Amino acid sequence: MKKFFSILMAIALVLVILPVSGAQAQAPVGYESGIQIQNLADTDGLITLTFFNLQGLMVGTADHAIGANESLNFYQASMPIYSGFDGSVVVASNVPTAGLSNLVGLKAGNTPMTYGAFSAFNEGSTSVYLPTLMKDNWGYDTFFYVQNLGEAAATVDIAYSDGLNVQLTGIQPGASKAVKQTAEEHAGKVFSATLTADQNIAVTVAQTGPTLLTYNGFGMGTVYPIMPLFQANNYGYVTGVQIQNAGGMATDVTLSYTPGAAGTACTETQTIPAGESRTFGLTAFAGTSGDSNCVKEQFVGSAAVTVNSQSQPLVAVVNQLNSGAVKGGSYNAFDPLAGKGKVIFPLIMDRNYGYFTGWSIVNVGGAEIPAGGVVCEIQQGGVVVKTIESPAIPVNGAWTMIHNGIIADKFVGGATCTTAGTVIGVLNQLGSGVGVDSLLVSEAFLVD
């Protein structure tokens, strides 16, 4: 059976309580995970989940049949792990699959308070870039998990942009190690990191505080990354884009903002030294950036790097935050050259105990996609229950659709969207709870 992808999971980690803006706001005191796995084939298959703790020991396995195009959901009660498990899982299959993990932050009494989502890995890399890391940054800290996807024990060197260097040793195949920035001495509040390993590794980062934002480390950069969903001053939502220069020399970077539902096209330019990162979007749409012609207005659309003076490889994380509503989520920027004719969303919801999803699908091809040019099949149990067609999508334009009230009450399933063009996409999960971080953001899977 082929090892097809890996999902990092963190359950029951205990973190310190952190102050936010002078007030006593709590970060989670523990975590638990759920995972969703979708069969991408038109034939039935088998999957095996293998769980490893942080000591590198295999603690449980589970075999499951998965129907053609079916999505399966797993929670602690349906996984062969003990209460307090902290580690990783490797999923093997005899059919192509995609996976998504939802991470829930818990306050005292095991009550959910924050939510994050990230996509599973289908391959690792010996170099990984982390654009956004924090320590005591307005109540936010980060931690990340490094999982060994190789065949021998891994040694990993971590070089932070503030000058700190850390080495991890003895990470067993399939297992992971946790790295907490609160336990390290850092010179600044926001920084980045480059990881170099002697085995292929995968890394997932959690930004934790009043909200939970999660993203996956990058194995390589692209000259012109693109961000399918960017919003500013949108009913309390703002977006920060952290762009890291993964190359060997400084480069001038221009991020161009393209309106979709609201706003005016504008640009922002900053110089990013080699190995470091810079934040775009926040000051530009607050009207306080001298490097931007953007104005303080409601903006909903997309963003893309259009100038990279030294053609350096770039990686970027997009953070969406609504501080007043206590909601936040992150996703990874895309390489437009990685666009495909099919995008997969393993989890789609409509009024599922207050939760629903919405996608943003961006045309990264060279021609407009006509009306009806993207066809999305919403599936449950491998059966198509609804088909949705796109409006016309201009080049670099986005189709954003909310699923609340359009499929079925309490619907949980997946979606496959196909086109003759070239697209990428992201998925938002949003809950209606007040004062609970019920925003989760993840990348769509791209398939030929």
Number of C-alpha atoms within 10 A of each C-alpha: 10 12 15 19 20 27 24 32 24 23 21 19 17 12 17 12 14 21 18 17 9 9 9 11 14 19 26 28 17 21 25 23 21 19 24 20 22 27 27 22 14 13 13 16 20 15 23 19 18 21 27 25 21 19 14 20 14 16 15 15 16 14 13 12 13 22 20 18 25 26 27 20 17 13 13 16 10 10 16 14 18 11 10 14 20 24 28 26 24 22 25 20 21 15 20 18 26 24 27 26 22 21 25 25 28 22 16 10 8 14 12 18 23 29 30 29 30 28 27 27 22 17 15 21 21 19 21 25 26 28 31 27 23 23 23 18 17 15 22 22 24 23 20 24 24 24 30 32 28 21 11 15 17 24 17 22 16 18 18 19 21 17 10 13 13 12 12 15 12 16 24 22 20 27 28 30 22 19 16 16 16 15 9 11 10 18 12 12 14 21 22 22 24 22 24 18 19 16 22 22 29 28 26 24 23 26 24 25 25 26 29 31 30 29 28 27 28 25 20 15 21 21 22 23 22 26 27 31 28 25 27 26 18 16 11 15 20 23 24 21 26 23 26 28 28 28 18 12 13 19 21 15 26 21 25 20 25 24 21 19 14 15 21 15 17 17 19 21 21 16 15 22 17 18 22 21 26 21 21 23 24 16 18 23 24 15 14 13 17 12 14 21 14 23 18 14 15 19 24 23 25 23 26 22 21 17 16 20 13 14 16 22 19 29 28 28 25 27 22 24 24 20 15 11 17 20 28 30 30 29 29 28 28 23 20 22 15 14 22 21 17 23 26 25 26 30 28 25 26 23 21 16 12 15 21 25 23 18 24 21 24 27 27 26 20 11 13 17 23 13 12 14 17 27 17 22 19 23 23 20 16 22 14 16 13 14 14 15 14 19 15 17 21 17 16 22 22 27 21 21 14 17 18 19 13 12 18 15 15 14 21 23 24 26 24 21 23 20 18 13 19 26 28 30 28 25 26 22 25 24 19 14 15 11 15 18 29 26 29 28 30 27 28 26 22 19 16 10
